[in-house]
Amino acid sequence: MQAPPILYSFRRCPYAMRARMALAASRVAYEHREILLRDKPAAMLAASPKGTVPVLVLANGEVIDESIDIMRWALEQKDPEGWMASFEPGLLADYDSAFKHHLDRYKYAARYGEDPLAHRAAGLAMLLQLDAQLADRGYLGGNVRGFADIAIFPFVRQFAGVDPAWFEAEAPRNLRGWLDRLISSDVFERAMVRRTLWTADEI
């Protein structure tokens, strides 16, 4: 029997989060290796020297170390909910680049030495665009969740968590409903199960 793929992950990382959600939705079996980013195991660094999560190592030795690519791989194996039908590369690129830029400078203002409120406003402007897309539907691609929702969701959740009271008061209603649905979803619950840290001794 072929060994399952190995996923190196860190629970709170939004990139790893979306990869785990896609794996959970696909129900593809894999070995989960939970790590600490401040203490990266040698086995992960050997597979992917850039040292970021998630990293998926397939049974044939192939390494996939970009979260969107892991999502696509998982859903190419099994896609029971039809998530790939809402794969929108342009939309994802906007939120992986511009929105993430503003999110980091809002959340980690001291690190960047920039005005966090300016970046919060810029991030909110992008969220208003999502809200408009959600005006007559529950999810970005229609009435069921899909690839775009899952890929963008962890970063919106992180944005909301910087100042929850402000977000509740100022974020648009459709977007808040969308975020709440995904936070309370079965696939998010399965992806966020707490796991013990993996050590090389477990090989």
N, C-alpha and C positions, 0 to 999 in steps of 0.2 A: 504494500500500500504506500502511495506517495505521501511524503511528509507534507503537512500544511504549511502555507506561507507564514513567515514570522513578521509581526508588526512591532516595531519599537515606537513607543508612544509616551506622551506626558499628558496627564489628565486635563490640565487647565489650558493647554496650548490650543488656540482656535483652529490652527491648521490640522493638528492631530484629531481634534474634535470632529471636523467634517469628514475626515477620512474614516474614522470609527463609525460615524453615522451611516455612511454608505456601505461599509462592511456589514453593519448590523442589519440594514435593510435588505442587502443581498443574501444574508444568512450563509455566506461563504465561511467555512471553518478556517480559523487561523490561530496561531499561537501568539498570545499577547505578552509583550515584554514591557512592563511599565518601568520607566527610568526617571532619574533626576537630571535635569539639564546641567546642573552644576557638577555632576559626577557621571559623565557619559561613559558607558561601558566600551571597552576596547573592541568588542565584537560589532557594535553598531558603527563605530568609527572606521573599522576595517571595511564594512559594507558601504558606508557613505561618509567619506572624509569631511564633508562640509559640516557635519555635526549638528544638524537640525532634525527635528521630528516633524512629521512621521517618516519612517523608513519601512518599506515593505520588502522583504527578501523572499523571493519565490523559490519553490523547490528546486528549480533548475539553476539557481544561483543568480538569476536576473534581479536587479535592484531597482525599485521604484521609490524615489525620494522626493517627489513633489506631490502635495496633497491632492490636487486636482487630478493628477494622473492615477493616483491610488483610487480615487472615487470612480474614475472611468473604468479602471481595470476591474474593480469589484462588480460594477454594474454590467460590464461585458460578460461576466460569468453568469450572473443572475440579476434580473431587473424586474422583480415581481410587481412593483408599483409603477413601472414605466417612467422612471425619473429621467432617463436620457432624452425623452421627448422635450424636456424643457432646458436642455443644455444650451446656454447662450454665452458663447465665448466673449463677446463684446461687453456684455453687462458684467460678467465676472471679472474681466480685466479692470473695469472701472473701480470696482469695490476692492479688488486685491491691490490696486495701486493708489489711486487718489484717496479713497475712503480710508484705507489703512494708514496712509500718510497722516491724515488729519487725526485719526483715532490715536495713533502713537503720541502725537504732540499734544493732544488733549489729556490723555491718561498719564503720560510720563513727562509732564511739562518741565520739571526740574532737570531732567536728563537732556532735553533739547534746548532749554533756555529760550523758549518762545511763548507767546501769549496763548494760554490754553483756551481762552474764551473765543478767540478768533478761529481756532481750529474746531472748537465745538460748533460754532455757527456754520462753518463750511461743511462739517459732517452732517449737521442737521439739514442743510440745503440738499444734500444728496439723499437723505432719508425721505425728504418730501417728495422726491421723484419716485421712490419706491411706493410711498403712500398713494400717489396718483395711480400707479399701476395696480394697486390693490383695491381701488375704489369700488369695483364691481365684481370682485372675486376674492376668494379666501387666500389664494397663494399667487405667487408671481406668474406662474404659467397657466393658471386656471383655478378650478375648484378643488384640486388635489395637490399635495406637496410634490415638489420635483427637485431636480438637480440644482437649479438656481437658488431655490429657497435654502437648501441645506448648505450650499457653498458659501452663501452670504451671511446666513443666520448667526454663526458664532461671533462674527465681528460686530454685528448689531447688538448682540447680547452683551458683548464686552463694553461697547459704547454706552449702553443703558446702565451698566453697572458702575460707571465712574461716579455718577451722581444720580441715584435712583429717583430721588424726590423731584429733581429738575426734569428728568426724562418723563416721569409720569405726568408732570404739569405741562410740558412743552412739546413733547413728541406727538405727532399726529395720530388720530384715533385708529385708522386702519392699520397703520404700522404696529401700534401697540398690540392690537388684537392678533395680528400675524405672529408677532414675537411670542405672545403668551401661548398661542396654539402650539408653536414649535417647542417651547420650553416644557410644556406639559405632555408632549407627544411620547408615545411608546418608544420610538426609535432614539430619541434623545435620552430617555431613561436607560435604555440598554447600553448606549454608548458611554454613559457617565458612571457606570458601576465602578466603585472604588476597588482597586487591586493592590496587592502587596508589591513592593519593589522587586524587580527581577535582578538576580545576581548571576554571574557567570558560573557559580557553583551548581546552578540548577540544570546545566546542560547535561 
